[in-house]
Amino acid sequence: MSFERVAIIGLGLLGGSIGLAVRECLPGVATTGYDADPATRARAAERGLVGQVCDDPADAVRNADLVILCVPVGAMGAAARAIAPYLTQGVLVSDVGSSKQTVAAALAEALPGVAVIPAHPVAGTERSGADAGFASLFRHRWCIITPPAGADPGQLASLSTFWEALGAEVEIMDARHHDMVLAVTSHLPHLIAYTIVGTASDLEGVTESEVIKYSAGGFRDFTRIAASDPTMWRDVFLTNKDAVLEMLQRFTEDLTALQRAIRVGDGAQLFDHFERTRAIRRSIIEEGQDDARPDFGRSDHGS
Ligand code: NAP
């Protein structure tokens, strides 16, 4: 089974990118969309993010055989409740939320008797809103699907095929494991970036203009991550609390070890550590998950 009518709820970076990618990669598939923000709906219609932008979530999902919720994780339950009475028989509901256990529970509660298979495309930028989306966002990026126990194998296969058609590589994972892995690869790095940029801006004795002027020393790369959407990231930390706190504990211990190495002048420990981390960067580039160019190749799609 393949999907013929896809409804997208939330037309920001993720929702808009899915709409554009479907238009490019699956031209036979019809798309409808809804966003809570009227200005976003107007801009989505101008950009043609979906075939039809609806002013009511009911109209967006009424005939859809796949509904994808692309709203902040804290809004998933409300978005699901708003569409629940209007879903068709046999529809599959999925999402793109960055944390999975809490979202799975919220969707199961809001949509009793409806097939739900959550997913998380590990692809994004620091931009948000109706202007942020682009069709190639998912190309060569992983999409992690976290089917609940008892999920229909046919629907799981269809959802996998859908994401592969948009250019993604699919991995099936347990929701709990997903939350642990993403806590270290995504959530903790964002927390560190938010912290370091805040620390620099609060410093007495170093002016803000100096922080900006000399940012190419490393700070600049943290500011990109720390510019990410505040609503989205507030929700991610609140919904993946346990895994983030566990990773933060480990990080603090490792930071303390490096702090000690600096204090006692243990250059060998510092060198060994930095050599190990440099090898990880090399592996990421070799696996095509980033670009070796100084701007990480991001100017290619203007984000
Ligand atoms: P975004 O650009 O801010 O878009 C989200 C849109 O959803 C906004 O226009 C928002 O409107 C709208 N919205 C909020 N509540 C709604 C509701 N109840 N019904 C309908 N629309 C609603 O955010 P995004 O970056 O696309 O993120 C969307 C989801 O993708 C999040 O769950 C996030 O965790 C996940 N994700 C993000 C990334 C990333 O890098 N950004 C990567 C992977 C996954 P308002 O602005 O008016 O609230």
Boltz pocket constraint, residues with backbone or C-beta under 6 A from the ligand:
constraints:
  - pocket:
      binder: B
      contacts: [[A, 9], [A, 10], [A, 11], [A, 12], [A, 13], [A, 14], [A, 15], [A, 34], [A, 35], [A, 36], [A, 37], [A, 40], [A, 69], [A, 70], [A, 71], [A, 72], [A, 73], [A, 75], [A, 78], [A, 79], [A, 96], [A, 97], [A, 98], [A, 99], [A, 120], [A, 121], [A, 122], [A, 123], [A, 124], [A, 125], [A, 126], [A, 127], [A, 128], [A, 129], [A, 130], [A, 132], [A, 229], [A, 232], [A, 236]]
      max_distance: 6.0
